[in-house]
Amino acid sequence: MNEIIGFAAVIVSIFAGMLFNNSRFNTIEARFSSIDTRLDRMQADLSQFYRDLGRHDAKIESLEKKAS
């Protein structure tokens, strides 16, 4: 009888550990999702920045040619 109780305690603790780890993985996954969202926004901002920088570079070159 004691063996069955000991075995049941081990099984219950294993299941509890699995549930606890699963909840922690969900938390970590949510954090990574948040980071991915921020990185996507930063990438979009950088793309816009380089697009504007290219336009300004072209305008500066045009003005330099006119000044020469």
DSSP file (Angstrom, degrees, kcal/mol; ACC not computed):
  #  RESIDUE AA STRUCTURE BP1 BP2  ACC     N-H-->O    O-->H-N    N-H-->O    O-->H-N    TCO  KAPPA ALPHA  PHI   PSI    X-CA   Y-CA   Z-CA
    1    1 A M     >        0   0    0      0, 0.0     4,-2.0     0, 0.0     5,-0.2   0.000 360.0 360.0 360.0 -41.1    0.0    0.0    0.0
    2    2 A N  H  >  +     0   0    0      1,-0.2     4,-2.5     2,-0.2     5,-0.2   0.849 360.0  56.0 -63.7 -33.1    2.8    2.4    0.8
    3    3 A E  H  > S+     0   0    0      2,-0.2     4,-2.6     1,-0.2    -1,-0.2   0.894 106.4  49.7 -65.6 -39.0    4.4    1.7   -2.6
    4    4 A I  H  > S+     0   0    0      2,-0.2     4,-2.6     1,-0.2    -2,-0.2   0.906 111.6  48.2 -66.7 -41.5    1.2    2.8   -4.3
    5    5 A I  H  X S+     0   0    0     -4,-2.0     4,-2.3     2,-0.2    -2,-0.2   0.917 113.3  47.8 -65.1 -43.3    1.0    6.0   -2.3
    6    6 A G  H  X S+     0   0    0     -4,-2.5     4,-2.0     2,-0.2    -2,-0.2   0.920 112.9  48.1 -62.9 -43.9    4.6    6.8   -3.0
    7    7 A F  H  X S+     0   0    0     -4,-2.6     4,-2.4     1,-0.2    -2,-0.2   0.904 111.5  50.2 -62.3 -42.7    4.1    6.1   -6.7
    8    8 A A  H  X S+     0   0    0     -4,-2.6     4,-2.7     1,-0.2    -1,-0.2   0.885 108.8  52.6 -63.9 -39.1    1.0    8.2   -6.8
    9    9 A A  H  X S+     0   0    0     -4,-2.3     4,-2.3     2,-0.2    -1,-0.2   0.901 109.8  48.6 -64.1 -40.5    2.9   11.1   -5.1
   10   10 A V  H  X S+     0   0    0     -4,-2.0     4,-2.2     2,-0.2    -2,-0.2   0.928 112.4  47.9 -64.5 -44.6    5.6   10.9   -7.7
   11   11 A I  H  X S+     0   0    0     -4,-2.4     4,-2.4     2,-0.2    -2,-0.2   0.917 112.2  49.2 -62.9 -44.1    3.1   10.9  -10.6
   12   12 A V  H  X S+     0   0    0     -4,-2.7     4,-2.5     1,-0.2    -1,-0.2   0.913 111.5  49.1 -62.7 -42.5    1.2   13.9   -9.1
   13   13 A S  H  X S+     0   0    0     -4,-2.3     4,-2.3     2,-0.2    -1,-0.2   0.875 109.9  51.8 -66.9 -35.5    4.4   15.8   -8.6
   14   14 A I  H  X S+     0   0    0     -4,-2.2     4,-2.2     2,-0.2    -2,-0.2   0.937 111.7  46.2 -64.7 -45.5    5.4   15.1  -12.2
   15   15 A F  H  X S+     0   0    0     -4,-2.4     4,-2.3     2,-0.2    -2,-0.2   0.894 111.6  51.7 -63.9 -39.6    2.1   16.3  -13.5
   16   16 A A  H  X S+     0   0    0     -4,-2.5     4,-2.4     1,-0.2    -1,-0.2   0.917 110.1  49.5 -63.0 -42.4    2.3   19.4  -11.3
   17   17 A G  H  X S+     0   0    0     -4,-2.3     4,-2.6     1,-0.2    -2,-0.2   0.889 109.4  51.5 -63.0 -39.5    5.7   20.2  -12.7
   18   18 A M  H  X S+     0   0    0     -4,-2.2     4,-2.1     2,-0.2    -2,-0.2   0.916 111.3  47.0 -64.2 -42.9    4.6   19.8  -16.2
   19   19 A L  H  X S+     0   0    0     -4,-2.3     4,-2.0     2,-0.2    -2,-0.2   0.904 112.6  50.0 -65.1 -40.9    1.7   22.2  -15.7
   20   20 A F  H  X S+     0   0    0     -4,-2.4     4,-1.7     1,-0.2    -2,-0.2   0.928 112.2  46.7 -63.9 -45.6    4.0   24.7  -14.0
   21   21 A N  H  X S+     0   0    0     -4,-2.6     4,-2.3     1,-0.2    -1,-0.2   0.877 109.2  55.3 -64.9 -37.4    6.5   24.6  -16.8
   22   22 A N  H  X S+     0   0    0     -4,-2.1     4,-1.9     1,-0.2    -1,-0.2   0.903 107.3  49.2 -63.1 -41.0    3.8   24.9  -19.4
   23   23 A S  H  X S+     0   0    0     -4,-2.0     4,-1.7     1,-0.2    -1,-0.2   0.870 110.2  51.4 -67.1 -35.1    2.5   28.1  -17.8
   24   24 A R  H  X S+     0   0    0     -4,-1.7     4,-2.4     2,-0.2    -2,-0.2   0.889 107.8  52.3 -68.3 -38.3    6.1   29.5  -17.7
   25   25 A F  H  X S+     0   0    0     -4,-2.3     4,-2.6     1,-0.2    -2,-0.2   0.882 107.0  52.9 -64.7 -37.0    6.5   28.7  -21.4
   26   26 A N  H  X S+     0   0    0     -4,-1.9     4,-2.0     2,-0.2    -1,-0.2   0.898 109.4  49.3 -63.7 -39.4    3.3   30.6  -22.2
   27   27 A T  H  X S+     0   0    0     -4,-1.7     4,-1.9     2,-0.2    -2,-0.2   0.928 112.4  47.1 -64.1 -45.2    4.6   33.6  -20.4
   28   28 A I  H  X S+     0   0    0     -4,-2.4     4,-2.4     1,-0.2    -2,-0.2   0.901 110.3  52.9 -64.1 -40.4    7.9   33.5  -22.2
   29   29 A E  H  X S+     0   0    0     -4,-2.6     4,-2.0     1,-0.2    -1,-0.2   0.887 107.6  51.6 -62.7 -39.0    6.1   33.1  -25.5
   30   30 A A  H  X S+     0   0    0     -4,-2.0     4,-2.0     2,-0.2    -1,-0.2   0.894 109.5  50.1 -65.0 -39.1    4.0   36.2  -24.8
   31   31 A R  H  X S+     0   0    0     -4,-1.9     4,-2.2     2,-0.2    -2,-0.2   0.923 110.3  49.1 -65.8 -43.0    7.2   38.2  -24.0
   32   32 A F  H  X S+     0   0    0     -4,-2.4     4,-2.6     1,-0.2    -1,-0.2   0.870 108.6  54.1 -64.1 -35.3    8.8   37.1  -27.3
   33   33 A S  H  X S+     0   0    0     -4,-2.0     4,-2.0     2,-0.2    -1,-0.2   0.907 108.3  49.4 -63.3 -41.3    5.7   38.0  -29.2
   34   34 A S  H  X S+     0   0    0     -4,-2.0     4,-2.0     2,-0.2    -2,-0.2   0.902 111.4  48.9 -63.4 -41.8    5.9   41.5  -27.7
   35   35 A I  H  X S+     0   0    0     -4,-2.2     4,-2.6     1,-0.2    -2,-0.2   0.899 109.0  52.9 -66.2 -40.6    9.5   41.8  -28.6
   36   36 A D  H  X S+     0   0    0     -4,-2.6     4,-2.2     1,-0.2    -1,-0.2   0.895 107.7  51.9 -61.2 -39.9    8.8   40.6  -32.2
   37   37 A T  H  X S+     0   0    0     -4,-2.0     4,-2.0     2,-0.2    -1,-0.2   0.922 110.8  47.4 -62.5 -44.1    6.1   43.3  -32.5
   38   38 A R  H  X S+     0   0    0     -4,-2.0     4,-2.5     1,-0.2    -2,-0.2   0.912 110.8  51.1 -64.1 -42.1    8.5   46.0  -31.4
   39   39 A L  H  X S+     0   0    0     -4,-2.6     4,-2.4     1,-0.2    -1,-0.2   0.877 108.2  52.6 -64.3 -36.9   11.2   44.8  -33.8
   40   40 A D  H  X S+     0   0    0     -4,-2.2     4,-2.1     2,-0.2    -1,-0.2   0.909 110.3  47.9 -63.9 -41.3    8.7   44.9  -36.6
   41   41 A R  H  X S+     0   0    0     -4,-2.0     4,-2.4     2,-0.2    -2,-0.2   0.907 111.6  50.1 -65.3 -40.7    7.8   48.5  -35.8
   42   42 A M  H  X S+     0   0    0     -4,-2.5     4,-2.6     2,-0.2    -2,-0.2   0.898 109.4  51.5 -64.2 -39.5   11.5   49.4  -35.6
   43   43 A Q  H  X S+     0   0    0     -4,-2.4     4,-2.3     2,-0.2    -1,-0.2   0.902 110.1  49.0 -63.4 -41.3   12.2   47.8  -39.0
   44   44 A A  H  X S+     0   0    0     -4,-2.1     4,-2.2     2,-0.2    -2,-0.2   0.912 111.7  49.2 -64.7 -41.7    9.3   49.8  -40.5
   45   45 A D  H  X S+     0   0    0     -4,-2.4     4,-2.4     1,-0.2    -2,-0.2   0.907 111.4  49.1 -63.9 -41.8   10.7   53.0  -39.0
   46   46 A L  H  X S+     0   0    0     -4,-2.6     4,-2.7     2,-0.2     5,-0.2   0.888 109.1  52.7 -65.9 -38.1   14.2   52.3  -40.3
   47   47 A S  H  X S+     0   0    0     -4,-2.3     4,-2.0     1,-0.2    -2,-0.2   0.926 111.2  46.5 -62.0 -44.3   12.8   51.5  -43.7
   48   48 A Q  H  X S+     0   0    0     -4,-2.2     4,-2.5     2,-0.2    -2,-0.2   0.901 111.3  52.9 -63.7 -40.7   11.0   54.9  -43.7
   49   49 A F  H  X S+     0   0    0     -4,-2.4     4,-2.8     1,-0.2    -2,-0.2   0.940 110.9  45.2 -60.4 -48.6   14.2   56.6  -42.5
   50   50 A Y  H  X S+     0   0    0     -4,-2.7     4,-2.1     2,-0.2    -1,-0.2   0.843 111.4  53.4 -68.0 -31.6   16.4   55.2  -45.2
   51   51 A R  H  X S+     0   0    0     -4,-2.0     4,-1.8    -5,-0.2    -1,-0.2   0.932 113.1  43.4 -64.7 -45.5   13.7   56.0  -47.8
   52   52 A D  H  X S+     0   0    0     -4,-2.5     4,-2.6     1,-0.2    -2,-0.2   0.893 111.5  54.6 -66.1 -39.4   13.6   59.6  -46.6
   53   53 A L  H  X S+     0   0    0     -4,-2.8     4,-2.4     1,-0.2    -1,-0.2   0.899 107.2  50.8 -61.5 -40.6   17.4   59.7  -46.4
   54   54 A G  H  X S+     0   0    0     -4,-2.1     4,-2.1     2,-0.2    -1,-0.2   0.901 110.3  49.2 -63.4 -41.2   17.7   58.6  -50.0
   55   55 A R  H  X S+     0   0    0     -4,-1.8     4,-2.0     2,-0.2    -2,-0.2   0.918 112.6  47.3 -64.5 -42.6   15.3   61.4  -51.1
   56   56 A H  H  X S+     0   0    0     -4,-2.6     4,-2.6     1,-0.2    -2,-0.2   0.884 109.8  53.7 -66.4 -37.6   17.2   64.0  -49.2
   57   57 A D  H  X S+     0   0    0     -4,-2.4     4,-2.4     1,-0.2    -1,-0.2   0.913 108.8  49.0 -62.2 -42.4   20.5   62.7  -50.6
   58   58 A A  H  X S+     0   0    0     -4,-2.1     4,-2.0     1,-0.2    -1,-0.2   0.901 111.9  48.8 -64.5 -40.2   19.1   63.1  -54.1
   59   59 A K  H  X S+     0   0    0     -4,-2.0     4,-2.4     2,-0.2    -2,-0.2   0.892 110.4  51.1 -67.1 -39.0   17.9   66.6  -53.4
   60   60 A I  H  X S+     0   0    0     -4,-2.6     4,-2.5     2,-0.2    -2,-0.2   0.920 110.1  49.3 -64.2 -43.5   21.3   67.6  -51.9
   61   61 A E  H  X S+     0   0    0     -4,-2.4     4,-2.2     1,-0.2    -1,-0.2   0.895 110.3  51.6 -62.2 -39.0   23.1   66.3  -55.0
   62   62 A S  H  X S+     0   0    0     -4,-2.0     4,-1.9     1,-0.2    -2,-0.2   0.917 111.2  46.9 -64.0 -42.6   20.7   68.3  -57.2
   63   63 A L  H  X S+     0   0    0     -4,-2.4     4,-2.0     1,-0.2    -2,-0.2   0.884 110.2  53.0 -67.0 -37.8   21.4   71.5  -55.2
   64   64 A E  H  X S+     0   0    0     -4,-2.5     4,-1.3     1,-0.2    -1,-0.2   0.888 108.6  50.3 -64.8 -37.7   25.2   70.9  -55.3
   65   65 A K  H  < S+     0   0    0     -4,-2.2    -1,-0.2     1,-0.2    -2,-0.2   0.897 111.0  48.8 -66.8 -38.0   25.0   70.5  -59.1
   66   66 A K  H  < S+     0   0    0     -4,-1.9    -1,-0.2     1,-0.2    -2,-0.2   0.856 110.3  51.5 -68.5 -33.3   23.0   73.8  -59.4
   67   67 A A  H  <        0   0    0     -4,-2.0    -1,-0.2     1,-0.2    -2,-0.2   0.755 360.0 360.0 -74.9 -23.9   25.5   75.6  -57.1
   68   68 A S     <        0   0    0     -4,-1.3    -1,-0.2    -5,-0.1    -2,-0.2   0.490 360.0 360.0 -75.5 360.0   28.5   74.4  -59.2
